[in-house]
Amino acid sequence: MSPPNGDRIENVEQLEEMLSRPTDAVVDMFRRLEGDIVVLGVAGKVGPSLARMVKRASDAAGTKRRVMGVARFSRADEAAKLEAHGIATIRCDLLDPAQLAGLPDAPNVIYMAGMKFGTTGNESLTWAMNSFLPGMVCQRYRRSRIVAYSTGNVYKMASVVSGGSLETDKLEPLGEYSMSCLGRERVIEYFSRTLKIPTALLRLCYASEMRYGVLVDMAQKVLAGHAVDVTMGCLGLIWQGDANAMALLSFEHVAVPPFVVNLIGPETLSVRQLCMEFGRLLGKEPRFTGTEAADAGVAGGQLAHRLFGYPRVTVGQIVRWTADWVKRGGESLGKPTHFETRDGNY
């Protein structure tokens, strides 16, 4: 289901089909990968489309496997939507040792559970979710391959002309959220080394789709006439469907100690220029505040692009889709990215 004329995504159904559409490389990989897959923390922003891509790729590959999504499922419709696409759902509070122990075995685990929004003022839960829980999961699934989501926030700010932080750079997170994410990585690394768990750590940097993401944040502000802070003058992003495909392909790169990769597009993008383009598309004159700093939270995606290929969807295409979606009042998750944040407080 392709967008008509390439410049409009009509509705949520079409959007979710696109986000979960597997690439040929993902389908081929699932012909080689053996065993069931469990997605822990499936009910977040990325999880539903990722789980659906797993199911679609497995079916296209002609392989029979169970695809299981685990979450608390605070909304009844979250589980129902996944079940409608052939994904088994399991309600579980992962922090409860008994519930975690009762989950089914699976040779392949995608670990997505974590906390970001609202971390300031709720630091203890942030550390429990982001640093303590990963150790519990590694002990429970010590005989599995684990692909675990992390974040580019574990890096320090990089010069905007440097091309961004690389996987081999020293990690210097700012703020408790970012430090807890580094804690997640270190705990997973410890158990990968000691229990010989083949693992991948995915430092996802601003996945974007129509209902949330840095582009949605910018477009909404431009349309409403609100000033955009450009102090964090540059950033990177990737279409969520492309990030999903890269995440799944990382199953063939799991290692001890963990394989680490940045999931991000190839460009370092100017916040001001993106807003100027939104202004043109939305018929609004953008307003700005602040002055661009010499550094920003940017990362380099060279390793991902070498291993997995370049993203299929360009930034220009995502911008056009986003402008059209926001202008029409399309559905929003109401979860701002806080891309302007420079002090680590989310």
C-alpha positions as YAML, in Angstrom:
chain: A
units: angstrom
residues:
- id: 1
  name: MET
  ca: [0.00, 0.00, 0.00]
- id: 2
  name: SER
  ca: [1.97, 3.01, -1.26]
- id: 3
  name: PRO
  ca: [0.97, 6.62, -0.56]
- id: 4
  name: PRO
  ca: [-0.91, 8.15, -3.52]
- id: 5
  name: ASN
  ca: [1.48, 10.32, -5.52]
- id: 6
  name: GLY
  ca: [4.08, 9.67, -2.82]
- id: 7
  name: ASP
  ca: [3.16, 12.84, -0.89]
- id: 8
  name: ARG
  ca: [0.30, 11.81, 1.38]
- id: 9
  name: ILE
  ca: [-0.32, 9.10, 3.95]
- id: 10
  name: GLU
  ca: [-4.08, 8.99, 4.14]
- id: 11
  name: ASN
  ca: [-4.75, 7.45, 7.53]
- id: 12
  name: VAL
  ca: [-3.38, 5.48, 10.47]
- id: 13
  name: GLU
  ca: [-4.13, 2.14, 8.79]
- id: 14
  name: GLN
  ca: [-1.98, 3.06, 5.80]
- id: 15
  name: LEU
  ca: [0.73, 4.47, 8.06]
- id: 16
  name: GLU
  ca: [0.96, 1.33, 10.16]
- id: 17
  name: GLU
  ca: [1.07, -0.84, 7.04]
- id: 18
  name: MET
  ca: [4.03, 1.19, 5.77]
- id: 19
  name: LEU
  ca: [5.88, 1.14, 9.10]
- id: 20
  name: SER
  ca: [5.56, -2.65, 9.33]
- id: 21
  name: ARG
  ca: [6.40, -3.42, 5.69]
- id: 22
  name: PRO
  ca: [9.52, -5.65, 5.71]
- id: 23
  name: THR
  ca: [12.38, -5.19, 3.28]
- id: 24
  name: ASP
  ca: [13.58, -8.04, 1.10]
- id: 25
  name: ALA
  ca: [16.69, -8.27, 3.31]
- id: 26
  name: VAL
  ca: [14.55, -8.73, 6.42]
- id: 27
  name: VAL
  ca: [12.49, -11.45, 4.74]
- id: 28
  name: ASP
  ca: [15.68, -13.24, 3.67]
- id: 29
  name: MET
  ca: [17.07, -12.98, 7.19]
- id: 30
  name: PHE
  ca: [13.96, -14.61, 8.63]
- id: 31
  name: ARG
  ca: [14.48, -17.56, 6.31]
- id: 32
  name: ARG
  ca: [17.78, -18.12, 8.14]
- id: 33
  name: LEU
  ca: [16.77, -17.20, 11.69]
- id: 34
  name: GLU
  ca: [15.39, -20.08, 13.71]
- id: 35
  name: GLY
  ca: [12.88, -20.01, 16.52]
- id: 36
  name: ASP
  ca: [10.16, -17.94, 18.13]
- id: 37
  name: ILE
  ca: [10.50, -14.23, 18.95]
- id: 38
  name: VAL
  ca: [9.31, -12.41, 22.05]
- id: 39
  name: VAL
  ca: [9.11, -8.60, 22.09]
- id: 40
  name: LEU
  ca: [9.38, -7.23, 25.63]
- id: 41
  name: GLY
  ca: [7.80, -3.80, 26.03]
- id: 42
  name: VAL
  ca: [5.83, -4.12, 22.81]
- id: 43
  name: ALA
  ca: [3.18, -1.49, 23.64]
- id: 44
  name: GLY
  ca: [5.42, 1.56, 23.25]
- id: 45
  name: LYS
  ca: [5.70, 3.92, 20.27]
- id: 46
  name: VAL
  ca: [7.87, 1.60, 18.16]
- id: 47
  name: GLY
  ca: [6.89, -1.85, 19.40]
- id: 48
  name: PRO
  ca: [3.60, -2.48, 17.56]
- id: 49
  name: SER
  ca: [4.97, -1.78, 14.09]
- id: 50
  name: LEU
  ca: [8.17, -3.71, 14.85]
- id: 51
  name: ALA
  ca: [6.25, -6.78, 16.04]
- id: 52
  name: ARG
  ca: [4.01, -6.62, 13.02]
- id: 53
  name: MET
  ca: [7.07, -6.45, 10.73]
- id: 54
  name: VAL
  ca: [8.41, -9.59, 12.42]
- id: 55
  name: LYS
  ca: [5.15, -11.38, 11.71]
- id: 56
  name: ARG
  ca: [4.89, -10.17, 8.13]
- id: 57
  name: ALA
  ca: [8.51, -11.04, 7.36]
- id: 58
  name: SER
  ca: [8.17, -14.50, 8.90]
- id: 59
  name: ASP
  ca: [5.03, -15.18, 6.87]
- id: 60
  name: ALA
  ca: [6.68, -13.92, 3.67]
- id: 61
  name: ALA
  ca: [9.69, -16.12, 4.38]
- id: 62
  name: GLY
  ca: [7.44, -19.15, 4.80]
- id: 63
  name: THR
  ca: [8.74, -19.83, 8.31]
- id: 64
  name: LYS
  ca: [6.48, -20.85, 11.16]
- id: 65
  name: ARG
  ca: [7.25, -19.16, 14.44]
- id: 66
  name: ARG
  ca: [5.37, -17.66, 17.33]
- id: 67
  name: VAL
  ca: [5.62, -13.89, 17.59]
- id: 68
  name: MET
  ca: [4.78, -12.81, 21.14]
- id: 69
  name: GLY
  ca: [4.36, -9.29, 22.44]
- id: 70
  name: VAL
  ca: [4.74, -8.63, 26.17]
- id: 71
  name: ALA
  ca: [3.61, -5.48, 28.00]
- id: 72
  name: ARG
  ca: [1.30, -4.28, 30.75]
- id: 73
  name: PHE
  ca: [-1.22, -3.21, 28.05]
- id: 74
  name: SER
  ca: [-2.82, -0.41, 30.03]
- id: 75
  name: ARG
  ca: [-5.27, 0.11, 27.14]
- id: 76
  name: ALA
  ca: [-7.36, -2.86, 26.05]
- id: 77
  name: ASP
  ca: [-7.18, -1.94, 22.36]
- id: 78
  name: GLU
  ca: [-3.36, -2.21, 22.33]
- id: 79
  name: ALA
  ca: [-3.44, -5.98, 22.74]
- id: 80
  name: ALA
  ca: [-6.43, -6.41, 20.44]
- id: 81
  name: LYS
  ca: [-4.69, -4.66, 17.55]
- id: 82
  name: LEU
  ca: [-1.65, -6.91, 17.82]
- id: 83
  name: GLU
  ca: [-3.78, -10.05, 18.12]
- id: 84
  name: ALA
  ca: [-5.63, -9.03, 14.94]
- id: 85
  name: HIS
  ca: [-2.32, -9.29, 13.08]
- id: 86
  name: GLY
  ca: [-1.45, -12.72, 14.44]
- id: 87
  name: ILE
  ca: [0.79, -11.60, 17.31]
- id: 88
  name: ALA
  ca: [0.18, -13.35, 20.62]
- id: 89
  name: THR
  ca: [0.00, -10.93, 23.54]
- id: 90
  name: ILE
  ca: [0.96, -11.52, 27.16]
- id: 91
  name: ARG
  ca: [0.17, -9.09, 29.96]
- id: 92
  name: CYS
  ca: [3.12, -8.80, 32.31]
- id: 93
  name: ASP
  ca: [4.72, -6.37, 34.73]
- id: 94
  name: LEU
  ca: [8.33, -7.11, 33.85]
- id: 95
  name: LEU
  ca: [9.57, -5.73, 37.18]
- id: 96
  name: ASP
  ca: [7.65, -8.50, 38.99]
- id: 97
  name: PRO
  ca: [10.11, -11.45, 39.21]
- id: 98
  name: ALA
  ca: [7.34, -14.03, 39.31]
- id: 99
  name: GLN
  ca: [5.62, -12.65, 36.21]
- id: 100
  name: LEU
  ca: [8.92, -12.39, 34.35]
- id: 101
  name: ALA
  ca: [9.82, -15.97, 35.25]
- id: 102
  name: GLY
  ca: [6.46, -17.13, 33.91]
- id: 103
  name: LEU
  ca: [7.02, -15.82, 30.40]
- id: 104
  name: PRO
  ca: [7.51, -18.40, 27.65]
- id: 105
  name: ASP
  ca: [10.97, -19.34, 26.47]
- id: 106
  name: ALA
  ca: [12.12, -17.99, 23.11]
- id: 107
  name: PRO
  ca: [15.49, -18.18, 21.37]
- id: 108
  name: ASN
  ca: [15.08, -14.61, 20.09]
- id: 109
  name: VAL
  ca: [14.29, -11.63, 22.33]
- id: 110
  name: ILE
  ca: [13.73, -8.00, 21.39]
- id: 111
  name: TYR
  ca: [14.07, -5.86, 24.51]
- id: 112
  name: MET
  ca: [12.26, -2.50, 24.24]
- id: 113
  name: ALA
  ca: [11.13, -1.77, 27.80]
- id: 114
  name: GLY
  ca: [12.31, 1.52, 29.21]
- id: 115
  name: MET
  ca: [11.35, 4.94, 30.50]
- id: 116
  name: LYS
  ca: [12.05, 8.43, 29.19]
- id: 117
  name: PHE
  ca: [9.11, 10.81, 29.37]
- id: 118
  name: GLY
  ca: [8.44, 12.06, 32.87]
- id: 119
  name: THR
  ca: [11.76, 10.85, 34.22]
- id: 120
  name: THR
  ca: [12.43, 14.10, 36.08]
- id: 121
  name: GLY
  ca: [10.75, 13.73, 39.46]
- id: 122
  name: ASN
  ca: [10.48, 9.96, 39.05]
- id: 123
  name: GLU
  ca: [14.14, 9.06, 39.03]
- id: 124
  name: SER
  ca: [13.92, 5.85, 41.06]
- id: 125
  name: LEU
  ca: [11.49, 4.21, 38.61]
- id: 126
  name: THR
  ca: [13.64, 5.46, 35.73]
- id: 127
  name: TRP
  ca: [16.68, 3.67, 37.12]
- id: 128
  name: ALA
  ca: [14.67, 0.54, 37.93]
- id: 129
  name: MET
  ca: [13.27, 0.34, 34.40]
- id: 130
  name: ASN
  ca: [16.39, 1.37, 32.53]
- id: 131
  name: SER
  ca: [19.18, -0.22, 34.59]
- id: 132
  name: PHE
  ca: [17.81, -2.87, 36.99]
- id: 133
  name: LEU
  ca: [15.24, -4.56, 34.73]
- id: 134
  name: PRO
  ca: [17.75, -5.34, 31.93]
- id: 135
  name: GLY
  ca: [19.69, -7.55, 34.33]
- id: 136
  name: MET
  ca: [16.53, -9.40, 35.30]
- id: 137
  name: VAL
  ca: [15.72, -9.96, 31.62]
- id: 138
  name: CYS
  ca: [19.23, -11.19, 30.82]
- id: 139
  name: GLN
  ca: [19.05, -13.73, 33.63]
- id: 140
  name: ARG
  ca: [15.61, -14.90, 32.50]
- id: 141
  name: TYR
  ca: [16.64, -15.20, 28.84]
- id: 142
  name: ARG
  ca: [20.24, -16.29, 29.32]
- id: 143
  name: ARG
  ca: [19.90, -18.92, 26.58]
- id: 144
  name: SER
  ca: [18.51, -16.52, 23.98]
- id: 145
  name: ARG
  ca: [19.80, -14.02, 21.47]
- id: 146
  name: ILE
  ca: [18.90, -10.54, 22.71]
- id: 147
  name: VAL
  ca: [18.48, -7.40, 20.60]
- id: 148
  name: ALA
  ca: [18.11, -4.49, 23.02]
- id: 149
  name: TYR
  ca: [17.11, -0.92, 22.29]
- id: 150
  name: SER
  ca: [19.26, 1.88, 23.67]
- id: 151
  name: THR
  ca: [19.59, 5.56, 22.74]
- id: 152
  name: GLY
  ca: [22.00, 8.10, 21.33]
- id: 153
  name: ASN
  ca: [21.60, 10.02, 24.60]
- id: 154
  name: VAL
  ca: [24.48, 7.98, 26.03]
- id: 155
  name: TYR
  ca: [26.87, 10.17, 24.01]
- id: 156
  name: LYS
  ca: [28.04, 13.64, 24.93]
- id: 157
  name: MET
  ca: [27.25, 16.55, 22.64]
- id: 158
  name: ALA
  ca: [29.28, 16.41, 19.42]
- id: 159
  name: SER
  ca: [30.47, 19.20, 17.14]
- id: 160
  name: VAL
  ca: [27.87, 19.82, 14.47]
- id: 161
  name: VAL
  ca: [30.57, 19.59, 11.78]
- id: 162
  name: SER
  ca: [32.03, 16.30, 13.07]
- id: 163
  name: GLY
  ca: [29.49, 13.96, 11.50]
- id: 164
  name: GLY
  ca: [28.30, 12.89, 14.94]
- id: 165
  name: SER
  ca: [29.28, 10.46, 17.68]
- id: 166
  name: LEU
  ca: [30.39, 6.98, 16.67]
- id: 167
  name: GLU
  ca: [29.90, 3.65, 18.41]
- id: 168
  name: THR
  ca: [33.55, 3.62, 19.51]
- id: 169
  name: ASP
  ca: [33.45, 7.07, 21.15]
- id: 170
  name: LYS
  ca: [33.72, 7.55, 24.91]
- id: 171
  name: LEU
  ca: [30.29, 7.67, 26.55]
- id: 172
  name: GLU
  ca: [29.55, 10.75, 28.67]
- id: 173
  name: PRO
  ca: [25.80, 10.95, 29.29]
- id: 174
  name: LEU
  ca: [24.23, 14.11, 30.70]
- id: 175
  name: GLY
  ca: [21.41, 13.89, 33.24]
- id: 176
  name: GLU
  ca: [19.84, 10.99, 35.12]
- id: 177
  name: TYR
  ca: [17.82, 9.65, 32.20]
- id: 178
  name: SER
  ca: [20.89, 9.38, 29.99]
- id: 179
  name: MET
  ca: [22.97, 7.95, 32.82]
- id: 180
  name: SER
  ca: [20.32, 5.29, 33.46]
- id: 181
  name: CYS
  ca: [20.46, 4.36, 29.77]
- id: 182
  name: LEU
  ca: [24.23, 3.92, 30.02]
- id: 183
  name: GLY
  ca: [23.45, 1.78, 33.07]
- id: 184
  name: ARG
  ca: [21.22, -0.36, 30.86]
- id: 185
  name: GLU
  ca: [24.03, -0.87, 28.38]
- id: 186
  name: ARG
  ca: [26.62, -1.72, 31.05]
- id: 187
  name: VAL
  ca: [24.32, -4.20, 32.79]
- id: 188
  name: ILE
  ca: [23.50, -5.91, 29.49]
- id: 189
  name: GLU
  ca: [27.19, -5.98, 28.60]
- id: 190
  name: TYR
  ca: [28.01, -7.55, 31.98]
- id: 191
  name: PHE
  ca: [25.50, -10.36, 31.53]
- id: 192
  name: SER
  ca: [26.46, -10.83, 27.88]
- id: 193
  name: ARG
  ca: [30.06, -11.37, 28.96]
- id: 194
  name: THR
  ca: [29.43, -13.51, 32.03]
- id: 195
  name: LEU
  ca: [26.56, -15.63, 30.69]
- id: 196
  name: LYS
  ca: [27.79, -15.66, 27.06]
- id: 197
  name: ILE
  ca: [24.55, -14.13, 25.75]
- id: 198
  name: PRO
  ca: [24.81, -13.03, 22.08]
- id: 199
  name: THR
  ca: [23.52, -9.47, 22.19]
- id: 200
  name: ALA
  ca: [23.07, -6.32, 20.14]
- id: 201
  name: LEU
  ca: [22.63, -2.79, 21.51]
- id: 202
  name: LEU
  ca: [20.75, -0.41, 19.23]
- id: 203
  name: ARG
  ca: [21.37, 3.28, 19.86]
- id: 204
  name: LEU
  ca: [18.24, 4.63, 18.19]
- id: 205
  name: CYS
  ca: [18.43, 8.31, 17.30]
- id: 206
  name: TYR
  ca: [15.05, 9.96, 16.66]
- id: 207
  name: ALA
  ca: [12.81, 7.54, 14.85]
- id: 208
  name: SER
  ca: [10.10, 9.52, 13.06]
- id: 209
  name: GLU
  ca: [6.60, 8.79, 11.81]
- id: 210
  name: MET
  ca: [3.43, 10.85, 11.45]
- id: 211
  name: ARG
  ca: [2.13, 10.59, 15.03]
- id: 212
  name: TYR
  ca: [5.28, 11.56, 16.90]
- id: 213
  name: GLY
  ca: [8.90, 12.53, 16.41]
- id: 214
  name: VAL
  ca: [11.06, 15.61, 16.05]
- id: 215
  name: LEU
  ca: [9.45, 16.55, 12.73]
- id: 216
  name: VAL
  ca: [5.97, 16.38, 14.22]
- id: 217
  name: ASP
  ca: [7.12, 18.59, 17.10]
- id: 218
  name: MET
  ca: [8.51, 21.17, 14.66]
- id: 219
  name: ALA
  ca: [5.55, 21.11, 12.29]
- id: 220
  name: GLN
  ca: [3.05, 21.55, 15.12]
- id: 221
  name: LYS
  ca: [4.95, 24.55, 16.49]
- id: 222
  name: VAL
  ca: [5.27, 26.19, 13.08]
- id: 223
  name: LEU
  ca: [1.57, 25.67, 12.33]
- id: 224
  name: ALA
  ca: [0.54, 27.07, 15.73]
- id: 225
  name: GLY
  ca: [2.85, 30.07, 15.41]
- id: 226
  name: HIS
  ca: [4.97, 29.03, 18.41]
- id: 227
  name: ALA
  ca: [8.68, 29.87, 18.48]
- id: 228
  name: VAL
  ca: [11.09, 26.98, 17.92]
- id: 229
  name: ASP
  ca: [14.21, 26.95, 20.08]
- id: 230
  name: VAL
  ca: [17.20, 26.43, 17.76]
- id: 231
  name: THR
  ca: [19.90, 26.30, 20.44]
- id: 232
  name: MET
  ca: [20.08, 22.57, 19.72]
- id: 233
  name: GLY
  ca: [20.67, 23.53, 16.14]
- id: 234
  name: CYS
  ca: [21.18, 20.13, 14.50]
- id: 235
  name: LEU
  ca: [19.91, 16.58, 14.84]
- id: 236
  name: GLY
  ca: [19.56, 13.31, 13.00]
- id: 237
  name: LEU
  ca: [16.54, 11.13, 12.36]
- id: 238
  name: ILE
  ca: [15.33, 8.03, 10.56]
- id: 239
  name: TRP
  ca: [11.97, 6.82, 9.27]
- id: 240
  name: GLN
  ca: [10.66, 4.37, 11.85]
- id: 241
  name: GLY
  ca: [10.02, 1.70, 9.24]
- id: 242
  name: ASP
  ca: [13.69, 1.81, 8.22]
- id: 243
  name: ALA
  ca: [14.79, 1.70, 11.86]
- id: 244
  name: ASN
  ca: [12.55, -1.35, 12.37]
- id: 245
  name: ALA
  ca: [14.19, -3.16, 9.47]
- id: 246
  name: MET
  ca: [17.70, -2.36, 10.70]
- id: 247
  name: ALA
  ca: [16.82, -3.50, 14.21]
- id: 248
  name: LEU
  ca: [15.67, -6.89, 12.95]
- id: 249
  name: LEU
  ca: [18.70, -7.33, 10.71]
- id: 250
  name: SER
  ca: [20.89, -6.88, 13.78]
- id: 251
  name: PHE
  ca: [19.91, -10.41, 14.88]
- id: 252
  name: GLU
  ca: [22.59, -11.65, 12.51]
- id: 253
  name: HIS
  ca: [25.22, -9.51, 14.23]
- id: 254
  name: VAL
  ca: [24.63, -10.34, 17.89]
- id: 255
  name: ALA
  ca: [27.90, -10.98, 19.70]
- id: 256
  name: VAL
  ca: [29.69, -11.41, 23.02]
- id: 257
  name: PRO
  ca: [30.43, -8.70, 24.14]
- id: 258
  name: PRO
  ca: [27.48, -6.91, 22.56]
- id: 259
  name: PHE
  ca: [27.45, -5.61, 19.01]
- id: 260
  name: VAL
  ca: [26.68, -1.86, 19.18]
- id: 261
  name: VAL
  ca: [25.19, 0.21, 16.35]
- id: 262
  name: ASN
  ca: [23.66, 3.66, 15.86]
- id: 263
  name: LEU
  ca: [20.30, 3.58, 14.07]
- id: 264
  name: ILE
  ca: [20.06, 6.95, 12.33]
- id: 265
  name: GLY
  ca: [19.86, 8.47, 8.87]
- id: 266
  name: PRO
  ca: [22.89, 9.74, 6.93]
- id: 267
  name: GLU
  ca: [22.32, 13.50, 7.31]
- id: 268
  name: THR
  ca: [23.07, 16.01, 10.06]
- id: 269
  name: LEU
  ca: [20.00, 18.21, 9.76]
- id: 270
  name: SER
  ca: [19.50, 21.88, 10.59]
- id: 271
  name: VAL
  ca: [16.51, 22.54, 12.88]
- id: 272
  name: ARG
  ca: [16.15, 26.02, 11.40]
- id: 273
  name: GLN
  ca: [16.13, 24.78, 7.81]
- id: 274
  name: LEU
  ca: [13.63, 22.02, 8.61]
- id: 275
  name: CYS
  ca: [11.30, 24.61, 10.16]
- id: 276
  name: MET
  ca: [11.74, 26.90, 7.16]
- id: 277
  name: GLU
  ca: [10.62, 24.04, 4.92]
- id: 278
  name: PHE
  ca: [7.63, 23.38, 7.17]
- id: 279
  name: GLY
  ca: [6.81, 27.06, 6.94]
- id: 280
  name: ARG
  ca: [6.79, 26.84, 3.15]
- id: 281
  name: LEU
  ca: [4.63, 23.72, 3.13]
- id: 282
  name: LEU
  ca: [2.21, 24.97, 5.79]
- id: 283
  name: GLY
  ca: [1.98, 28.57, 4.59]
- id: 284
  name: LYS
  ca: [3.33, 29.90, 7.90]
- id: 285
  name: GLU
  ca: [6.30, 32.09, 8.76]
- id: 286
  name: PRO
  ca: [8.36, 30.17, 11.34]
- id: 287
  name: ARG
  ca: [9.37, 31.91, 14.54]
- id: 288
  name: PHE
  ca: [12.63, 31.12, 16.31]
- id: 289
  name: THR
  ca: [14.27, 31.67, 19.65]
- id: 290
  name: GLY
  ca: [17.86, 31.10, 20.74]
- id: 291
  name: THR
  ca: [21.06, 30.81, 18.72]
- id: 292
  name: GLU
  ca: [22.52, 27.61, 17.32]
- id: 293
  name: ALA
  ca: [25.21, 26.09, 19.57]
- id: 294
  name: ALA
  ca: [28.42, 24.69, 18.13]
- id: 295
  name: ASP
  ca: [27.58, 21.22, 19.43]
- id: 296
  name: ALA
  ca: [24.46, 19.06, 19.44]
- id: 297
  name: GLY
  ca: [23.21, 15.57, 20.18]
- id: 298
  name: VAL
  ca: [24.11, 14.06, 16.82]
- id: 299
  name: ALA
  ca: [25.41, 10.60, 15.96]
- id: 300
  name: GLY
  ca: [26.92, 8.99, 12.87]
- id: 301
  name: GLY
  ca: [25.21, 6.08, 11.13]
- id: 302
  name: GLN
  ca: [28.04, 4.87, 8.91]
- id: 303
  name: LEU
  ca: [28.19, 1.41, 10.48]
- id: 304
  name: ALA
  ca: [24.45, 0.80, 10.13]
- id: 305
  name: HIS
  ca: [24.44, 1.99, 6.54]
- id: 306
  name: ARG
  ca: [27.39, -0.23, 5.64]
- id: 307
  name: LEU
  ca: [25.78, -3.31, 7.19]
- id: 308
  name: PHE
  ca: [22.10, -2.71, 6.47]
- id: 309
  name: GLY
  ca: [22.00, -0.22, 3.60]
- id: 310
  name: TYR
  ca: [20.72, 3.33, 3.46]
- id: 311
  name: PRO
  ca: [17.21, 4.18, 4.64]
- id: 312
  name: ARG
  ca: [14.53, 3.68, 2.00]
- id: 313
  name: VAL
  ca: [12.64, 6.86, 2.94]
- id: 314
  name: THR
  ca: [14.37, 10.23, 2.60]
- id: 315
  name: VAL
  ca: [14.10, 13.09, 5.06]
- id: 316
  name: GLY
  ca: [12.48, 15.24, 2.37]
- id: 317
  name: GLN
  ca: [9.74, 12.65, 1.93]
- id: 318
  name: ILE
  ca: [9.11, 12.42, 5.68]
- id: 319
  name: VAL
  ca: [8.92, 16.22, 5.90]
- id: 320
  name: ARG
  ca: [6.28, 16.36, 3.15]
- id: 321
  name: TRP
  ca: [4.26, 13.57, 4.73]
- id: 322
  name: THR
  ca: [4.48, 15.23, 8.15]
- id: 323
  name: ALA
  ca: [3.42, 18.66, 6.91]
- id: 324
  name: ASP
  ca: [0.40, 17.20, 5.16]
- id: 325
  name: TRP
  ca: [-0.53, 15.05, 8.17]
- id: 326
  name: VAL
  ca: [-0.24, 17.87, 10.71]
- id: 327
  name: LYS
  ca: [-2.09, 20.33, 8.47]
- id: 328
  name: ARG
  ca: [-5.01, 17.88, 8.20]
- id: 329
  name: GLY
  ca: [-5.10, 17.37, 11.96]
- id: 330
  name: GLY
  ca: [-3.96, 13.76, 11.81]
- id: 331
  name: GLU
  ca: [-3.71, 11.62, 14.94]
- id: 332
  name: SER
  ca: [-0.92, 12.52, 17.39]
- id: 333
  name: LEU
  ca: [0.40, 10.46, 20.28]
- id: 334
  name: GLY
  ca: [0.95, 13.62, 22.29]
- id: 335
  name: LYS
  ca: [4.49, 12.58, 23.26]
- id: 336
  name: PRO
  ca: [6.95, 15.37, 22.42]
- id: 337
  name: THR
  ca: [10.55, 14.34, 21.94]
- id: 338
  name: HIS
  ca: [12.02, 17.30, 23.88]
- id: 339
  name: PHE
  ca: [14.66, 17.57, 21.17]
- id: 340
  name: GLU
  ca: [15.48, 21.08, 22.43]
- id: 341
  name: THR
  ca: [16.69, 19.73, 25.78]
- id: 342
  name: ARG
  ca: [20.39, 20.32, 26.44]
- id: 343
  name: ASP
  ca: [20.60, 19.78, 30.21]
- id: 344
  name: GLY
  ca: [19.54, 16.12, 30.30]
- id: 345
  name: ASN
  ca: [16.32, 16.79, 32.21]
- id: 346
  name: TYR
  ca: [13.35, 15.08, 30.55]
...
